[in-house]
Amino acid sequence: MSDEKLPEPHGSEGHEIAVHGDPFADPGLPAHEPRRTDIDERAAKRAERQVSLLFIVSMLATVGFIASYVAIDIDKIVYIFPLGHVSALNFALGMTLGVALFCIGAGAVHWARTLMSDHEIPAERHPIEADDELRADVIEQFQTGAAESGFGRRKMLRNTLIGSMALVPLSGVVLLRDLGPLPEDKLAHTGWRVATPAKPLPLINMNTNEPMKPEDIVVGSLTFAKPEGLEEDQEDFQVQIAKDALMIVRIAPEDIKDKSSAELGFEGILAYSKICTHVGCPISLYEQQTHHALCPCHQSTFDLADGARVIFGPAGHPLPQLKITTDEKGFLVATGDFEEPVGPSYWERP
């Protein structure tokens, strides 16, 4: 565009524009002002002690977190102004973990602002891909910064930082305890474990809540049973019945294919775990003619006339069988626990 088509300069009517130098000239960096810690070693030592104290407080707070988790009852409620009534455990865990993390952050910031180098270094714009000279310069700056940070020279700072950073993750490790109590051998045994040949445990009909006699069970029937003493109003009833529930079937002795299974029963009455060995669903479907029990969840099928072996579906092993007999009153009783854990497979399953 030619000059004659440009707009008239502002103030051209009898006024001249005075421009002194380049208005966009680089003003440069301000003069560096040293900090007190740069010129006074006593101030530097004092700052070092302050940072180390913050890291030590962080370590103590982490220990307090673990101690609070172990010592404070989960149901304890305390009054704290102005929060009101709060859980003592939650308040203690929150405060100690917050102090531990805050002190690490505050110590790192105080270290950087008082002891690390604060010289301003301009960085010129450059292509994204760095050349050899730039890479060497970056490495040199990193090494210089590491040396000026005092990480290697100030051992107290370094050791307390490492200590606080090493302890903080323990807070998360301790919280893994809330995944639940250790199972110990609870999965390997059921409520029938208290039964012995000398002191057998009666089988209780889950529909009538009465002891069972052999004549109460007819061929082709399916009855569900539980151990004596397990009542529905118990707090842990659902947990216990999930392992103790039985399927009671009566099969003509000549139709039982597995001899060892027949020996565990009584006159053709067999007691199998009701809990499917796939994912633990309750088995409730029974075919009288084939003696097959079907799990309604994923269609695992067990042949109760052949030791409850799996004939179809995803279940991994047969249903455990309980050894039963009769007592002096003629009631069906168990003389021991299942020979193997009931329900699905798990890592420690024997």
GIKABEL-V827711 format. One record per pair of residues at least 12 apart in sequence whose ideal C-beta (glycine too) atoms are under 6 Angstrom apart, sorted by the first residue. I is the first residue (numbers start at 0). J is the second residue. D is the distance in Angstrom with one decimal. If there is no record, write none. Layout:
i;j;d
I;J;D
I;J;D
This chain:
i;j;d
28;119;5.1
36;113;4.8
46;113;4.0
46;114;5.7
47;153;5.7
47;156;5.7
50;106;4.7
50;109;5.3
50;110;4.7
50;156;5.7
51;155;5.0
51;156;5.9
51;159;4.4
53;102;4.5
53;105;5.4
53;106;3.6
54;106;5.0
54;159;3.6
54;160;5.4
54;163;4.2
55;159;5.7
56;102;4.8
57;99;4.7
57;102;3.8
57;103;5.0
57;163;4.0
58;162;5.3
58;163;5.0
58;166;5.0
60;95;4.7
60;98;4.0
60;99;3.9
61;99;4.7
61;166;4.2
61;167;5.6
61;170;5.9
63;95;4.3
64;95;4.0
64;96;5.3
64;170;4.9
65;173;5.2
67;91;3.8
67;92;5.8
68;173;5.4
71;87;5.3
71;88;4.5
71;91;5.7
73;88;5.5
75;87;4.3
96;170;5.5
99;167;5.6
103;163;5.3
114;149;5.5
115;148;4.8
116;147;3.9
186;340;5.6
187;340;4.8
188;336;5.7
189;242;4.3
189;243;5.1
189;336;5.9
190;226;4.7
190;229;6.0
190;239;5.5
190;243;4.3
191;226;5.7
191;333;5.2
191;336;4.7
192;336;4.0
194;333;4.5
194;334;5.8
194;335;5.5
196;334;4.7
199;326;5.9
199;332;3.6
199;334;5.0
200;226;5.3
200;227;5.7
200;333;5.0
201;227;4.4
201;330;5.4
201;332;5.1
202;224;4.4
202;331;4.6
203;225;5.2
203;227;5.3
205;223;4.4
205;225;5.4
210;330;4.4
211;331;4.8
212;329;5.4
212;330;5.8
213;266;5.9
216;249;4.6
216;268;5.7
218;249;5.0
218;251;5.8
219;287;4.1
221;248;5.7
221;285;4.2
222;247;4.2
224;245;4.3
224;247;5.3
225;243;5.6
226;243;5.4
242;341;5.5
244;273;3.9
245;270;5.0
245;273;6.0
246;271;4.8
246;273;4.8
247;270;5.5
248;269;5.4
248;303;5.4
249;267;5.3
249;268;5.0
250;267;5.2
250;290;5.8
250;304;5.5
252;267;4.7
254;304;5.5
255;304;5.5
256;304;5.4
256;305;4.3
257;305;5.2
257;306;3.8
260;306;4.4
263;320;5.1
263;322;4.6
265;323;5.4
265;324;5.3
270;321;4.2
270;323;4.9
271;307;5.2
271;318;4.5
271;320;5.4
272;318;5.1
272;319;4.7
272;341;4.3
274;341;5.0
274;342;4.5
275;294;4.2
275;299;5.7
276;314;4.6
276;315;6.0
276;316;5.2
277;297;5.7
277;299;5.0
277;313;5.1
277;314;4.2
278;343;5.5
279;342;4.7
279;343;5.2
280;294;5.4
280;296;3.8
282;294;5.0
290;303;4.9
290;304;3.9
297;312;6.0
297;313;5.5
298;312;5.0
299;312;3.2
299;313;6.0
299;314;3.7
300;312;5.5
301;318;5.4
315;344;5.3
319;337;4.1
319;339;5.1
319;341;5.2
321;333;5.4
321;337;5.8
322;334;5.5
322;335;5.8
